[in-house]
């Protein structure tokens, strides 16, 4: 439908829109074409292939076309392949024809802005015209089939001179590895490796070898990328769970296949996973606050099918109340009850609660009852009890059942009648009364009163008097003036209770009865108080008495009888009491300490620190207080097991069958003894549960912190704990660490290597024996000479062979490993040694250098290239012949260097100067010699005059003074050069010394003096020297203010040295004013100065007088002091003598610097100097500047003026005479 324009919109918006369109067109800058990839000239081979690649950019995007002689190419053998929206094009010519295809081809890029052209020339040669070194494809790519996401490797090997560069084409278009984010790589061997292959990688591949001689294409090879089709299956099935009410749970479901299936969750017919949000491969169902049990279905679906798996979620609940208990049996002390479970699901156990109804207090509980019948024991006789039963499961305890009330049976009384008393009514009749027992254990049926005059006889022989349910009775027919013993018991329907304590009654009227309730109580260490109940009549003492002067902590027996005027009454039963304790009057004797266990020395000394030394003293205590201390005894508590586990326990899987465990020792305060070793406990895990008994590895080293556990199962989880142990046993274990071993790797493939008739090596292999269980995903092949670094190739799983070129006399090693799901497997290796042969090539001569004075030449060479050695080089033959001389050459044999490929040198002696020689070298293997190298013509120059006595004259920290001598008649301007550490210094041919500066302290140097005039750079003389130690690195510091007497103060640096110092010298350096009146600034170091004159004759400098020094034409450095130990402070110019040297006074207005010079105790003249101090001077007016050459000018002008003056006087006299 055509748009409708409204006039109102046009009138308002139209002008603005037009302005914006114009503005936008002005902002868009068009760009003419520009080549970003230009074709290169090529030299092809007839019948081969040539491809020119051209690509351009611009705005708008240009279109690229190919022309030949100004016309668009059009032929069956010419094909143009466009790419990048026609902004790039490849011109492919196949097969090449000579000479018709030899031409200049044009790449034209054009857009609306402009047009550009670039040319490329094609040269086509026949096979018989190919130059040496033309590229050759030794091994081209082969047909390959690879599964998607696997690695594919397209092999290519080429040779040529120079070594060709290998590039790749896919479907006639160039392959750019940099555009694949590292997925496509070109290996150093030239092979193209495609990782994580995709369907777009499928196509026809060619490798191209290019060097300066030409271009050669390999035969094309197809790469097919296949997609695996596998129906969905569950790799991790959803698991059923039991949870608490209101709990949370996650259910994981994982499915695999090709293509990967979608996974969703369902509950019944309800989808729990949104249709538009279904994950691939894995889905986790998260359930929260679950109240009810339910089934959940995991559904995995792909284009190849749909599968399901069900997980059951069971919500646990508390058990129901059991049925009402039923009493099946009663005894006096037990009740047996049975009940119905009342629960369809099994319960863990039952709990019985019961309580006596006659007593207040908590319920008593019986737990862990696993049957529905139980006898409750330990009850009180004739008591009423209420009983409940409840069930317990893994959730908790359920509600109780209905209660049942029952009473226990009767039993004989458990206690005797209380407060038994007896008194005489007449001379032959007594009355006996008592109270009910405390524990009757039933209904009291009656009492029995036993009495006798012979209490030592058994009670069964006593006289007995029965009483029916009464607490009082009389006993008659007694004999007068006798003492009777009386005891009473109660009985129920079950039996008799115990007898009461005996009481005594005396059958004599008027005497008092037996005192009641006699008690004894210790009052002190020496007294016991007796008390009793009042009798009918009162007399002193009435109820109490204290027995004194007794022994402490001693038991006494008491009996009490009342006395009246009529006589002594009956005695009470014996009462025993011990007097109180007193403080010990002496310390413990023979105190000994013996450690019984880790926390105690004696049974009374508990809770001590383990493995700790204690100082023990013994004190005897009574209830009153302590006695004196014994002598101290020092004892250590026994060892114990460590109470802390080892720290920082870590575990890692090394491979499929080994785990490394690391730890640190327990904290020192909790080791509790000397650590003797460690135990590592490990057990196989399935889920969260252990399977099988735990195994223990013991390492009996106190400082051990690592262990490797071997012989484990692949892809298996293990729980690992570590414990330290002492002599008492192993201590606390660490928290378990769960580690999963790596997957089992594949075994060794079957590998064999043999030599082909063409001379190359062919490696064949078969998959490992266990490849049926773990499929092979590929191979890694490493191969090469044993004396060189191996090459590495990644090969596909279907490949079974590999060919490689070989050299004679070399041993080749092949290593092959299969790659499985767990990574690379075990490596199979095979080696093949190819027999040696005589070398096919000759050594490579590096050069020759002659020493004219010695008549010798040093010849250096390298062995033949590896491809032409044909074995190990064992020796060389060097042939020397005068150029043009007849007769055989002189041959010298020399053993080869121990390291293959190393440089070899030979010094040829006895050669004549001004003579040309031909030098040749050949190599030998054990099979014989190879060819001689092309002759090297060498001419030994004329023997020049060489310097003599080349030596080191002076050594400093950063400089060395070298000197040499010439013959007396030598006067040649030919310069020399000094070489050291790769540096060269030119030296005037007439000088005899050179100061080498800017060296490193304490460094070894080799100095070579060479005659530069020799075209061969003939070696003359060599000396070596090691510079001095780096000492006196700080410069002398001048005090900012003079001393009190006006003298200058200089603080000297630290003079410590790693070697012995003979003397320290203070060297003063006067500074001269220049013509402009300015003092120079010393930027260098004293070691950069030529101090030879200063050091050469210290005694001569010492004898110089101050007067003589002032007469010198130029102020020179002088020694002001000598010290054996360097002082901290020095006063320059104080006109004193130090070590035989004058510290001369300073000239007013002149500036000076000084430095410290140390003479080291060495075989060679070795010195070390400090840096220059800052300049200093006396505060006086400046002197007249000393101008360079002024003093010499006075000595020239003076005599001339004198001569002129004398001539003038002579002329005047002559004129005067005339």
Buried (B, 14 or more C-beta within 10 A) or exposed (E): EEEEEEEEEEEEEEEEEEEEEEEEEEEEEEBBBEBBBBBEEBBBBBEBBBBBBBBBBBBEBBBBBBBBEEEEBEEEEBBBBBBBEEBBBBBBBBBBEBEEBBBEBBBBBBBEEBEBEBEBBBBBBEEEEBEEBBBEBBBBBEEBEBBBEBBBBBBBBBBBEEEBBBBBBBBBBBBEBEEBEEBBBBBEBBBBBBBEBEEEBBBEBBBBBBBEBBBBBBEBBEBEBEEEEEBBEBEEBBEEBBBBEEBEBEBBBBBBBBBBBBBBBBBEEEEBBEEEEBEEBBBEBEBEEBEEEBEBBBBBBBEEEEBEBEBEBBBBBBBBBBBBBEBEEBBBBBBBBBBEBBBEEEBBEBBBBBBBEEEEEEEBEBEEBEEBEBEBEEBBBBBEBBBBBBBBBEBEBBEBBEBBEBBBBBBBBBBBBEEBBBBBEEEEEBBBBBEBBEBBBBEBEEBBBBBBBEBEEEBEEBEEBEBEEEBEBEBEEBEEEEBBBBBBBBBBEBEEBBBBEBBBBBBBEEBBBBBBEBEBEBBBBBBBBBBBEEBEEEEEEEEEBEBEEBEBEEEBEBEBBBEBEEEEBBBBBEBEBBBBBBBBEEBBEEBEBEBEBBBBBEEEBEEBEBBEEBEBEBEBEBEBEEBEEBEEBEBEBBBBBBBBBBEEBEBEBBBBBBBBBBBEBBEEEBBBBEBBBBBBBBBBBEEEEBEEEEBEBEBEEEEBBEBEBEEBEBEBBBBBBBBBBBEBEBBBBBEBBEBEBBBBBBBBBBBEBEBEEEEEBBBEBEBBEBBEEBEBBBBBBBBBBEEEEBBBBBBBBEBEEBBBEBBBBBEBBBBBBBBBEBBBBEBBEBEBEBEBBBBBBBBBBEEBBBBBBBBBBBBBBBBBBBEBBBBBBEBBBBBBBBEEEEEEBEEBEBEBBEEBEEEBEBEBEEBEBEBEBBBBBBBBBEBEBBBBBEBBEBEBBEBBBBBEEBBBBBBBBBBBBBBBEBEEEBEEEBBBBBBBEEEEBEBEBEEEBBBBBEBEBEBEBEBBBBBBBBEBBBBBBEBEBBBBBBBBEEBBEBEEEBEEEEEBBBBBBEBEBEBEBEBBBBBBBBBBBEEEEEBEEBEEBBBBBEBEEBBEEBEEBBEBEEEEBEEEEEBEBBBBBBBEEBEEEBBBBBEEEBBEBBBBEBBEBBBBBBBBBBBBEBEEBBBBBBBBBEBBBBEEEEEEBBBEEEEEEEEEEEEEEEEEEEEEEEEEEEEEEE
